[in-house]
Amino acid sequence: MSFLHINNVHKRFGETHVLKGIDIAIEQGDFLVLVGPSGCGKSTLLNMIAGLDSISEGELLLDGRCINDLHPSRRDIAMVFQSYALYPSMTVAGNIGFGLEMRKVPRKERREAVDRVARLLQIENLLERKPGQLSGGQRQRVAMGRALVRDPQLFLFDEPLSNLDAKLRVDMRTEIKQLHQRLGTTIVYVTHDQIEAMTLASRIAVMRGGELQQLGTPQAVYDDPNNLFVAGFMGSPSMNLVKARIVEQSGLPVAQVATDGATLTLPIVRDRDALRGWCDRDVILGLRPEAITDPASANHGEGNIHEAELPVALVEPTGADLYVVTSLGGTNVNARMRPGTPLRAGERTRFAFDVSRMVVFDPESEQRIRDAYTADVASLEATA
Amino acid sequence: MSVAPPTVRRGIATRALLYAILLVFAVIYLMPLYVMLTTSFKTLEEIHQGNMLALPVDWTLAPWREAWGSACIGLECNGVHGYFFNSIKIVVPAVLISGLLGAFNGYVLTKWKFRGHKIVFGLILFSCFIPFQIILLPMARVLGILHLANSTWGLVLVHIVYGIGFTTLFFRNFYASFPDELVRAAQLDGAGFFVIFFRILLPASIPIIVVTIIWQFTNVWNDFLFGVSFASGDSAPITVALNNLVNSSTGVKAYNVNMAAAMVAAVPTLIVYILAGKYFLRGLMSGSVKG
């Protein structure tokens, strides 16, 4: 039995069907991130777990008990809100202790609990201040303190970093992760930022239009996406998605991609069995920028490298990397090369494709074309 | 910087003109108050000499003392002080109760929305636009049924009922911009309906509370029509007493006493406005502009 089990949960607001049967299960100590574009239903799902929105259909189980009809305050859940929602007329200490006060915890114990959390979050010197006198990062900490002090079974975070500036956001992200590792709490975290999702999560649930697209470890979601949406949403710069055609060469399926010059032929090593059935049909290839490199930086040990010479359309240095743009199948494709590679637009250079990382999608259903075996592994991972 | 450019000079000229016009209007506006104040400190003889705008030669507090304690209203000659306290007895509960009810209405209409909450708010708002005169007869009947006719408590009830429309409007608009997330956070913390209201919302409502108090205090204190219709004799508010004082003086009109009584009637609203006035504009703006 999993710790938090979201079992076929639906949400309807009148005629609109906001959540269409979500199934997610996580274990104690997991860090689940719900990620997706705005309007995908992730915040609604979080509010339903908190008890702030009602459940139209389905079941929510926390540690084996059904919490569908429990009042928010009786679910043993704490939540950190996007706007922090600090009570403006109370001091920081009052804010953190309010939940305990409502639960009739004696003053002395309350004071001790507040002090302990304040020490943990390094806000001891702010306890007598009002929220209006705090900076964004400090408010964020107080909001977390208010959740932590109650020591609940489950923490909910609703886009807690979206109101911070870029630098502080990265710092707080690290802190949240450290806190999670130190305390071993179970967290459900909502964000639209896929980098936040990748860095924080032990499980990612990618959502779109009220449906769960994929649930898995960050690496599984990144390397083994279920469909075109997940492939394009996760990762920055995003996965290159290229039109191609599967043909049979000497008994094996290969992918043919149109370029500015000769047709590029890429061997298929992954999902080969499934792709045998796709010969002479159009597909979409997915290749991460880091799977297209210069030959010297290619992963010759573990990968399966296929080289080709292609024209350079554009060079974008970022300092850490050099992104080289070329055209494949009529779309621009990003390749990640070693910085300092002497390249200029208009030249031709050799690109190394790591075809072991290539994924293939059905252009109509937008679903991944994968072997039965890997599909099993992916679904196993999702439920593990 | 020795010679100002023409645009700057024109700016100064416009500004001077502007201030001159404002000054004229201020003088026109303050003139009656000045006349009232000076007259109330003059003796009757001095008033009869005729110069209304002159300062008193012989400053005297006698008209104030008479207005407060011994002027004749109707048949009794006890001054206006009894009626002054009547007004206090009406204003304080009327303001507090209508304010509290308005605050509750605003809280429910914004944070505990129910089916049809817009219609309910619309109907409450509608009461702001009903002219006083229309409800005189039905209200008299209701007060009669409740055995509250001719009492200060009857007037309290009338002013509460009439005030709820405005106080609800004030608090609803204020709470509409109060973040819902705070209420949700408090719910998760285990706070109930009343705790959320008294611990979270109300302490953050000082500006709108001040606006409501000023508005309700001034309206109730200055009311004449309800006072004269629903209360008579000893239970009348000061506005009615002032009217009776001015009208019942026989023989020579004691202008100085009338003026002093009028000042007594006007002072409380002035004090409230002076004490709380700076919050007034701030509170009125807070619903529209996010701060």
Interface residues (C-beta under 8 A of the other chain):
Chain A: A50 G51 L52 H71 P72 S73 I77 A78 M79 F81 Q82 S83 A85 Y87 P88 S89 M90 F98 G99 M102 R103 R146
Chain B: P179 E181 L182 R184 A185 A186 Q187 L188 D189 G190 A191 V195 R199 I200 P203 A204
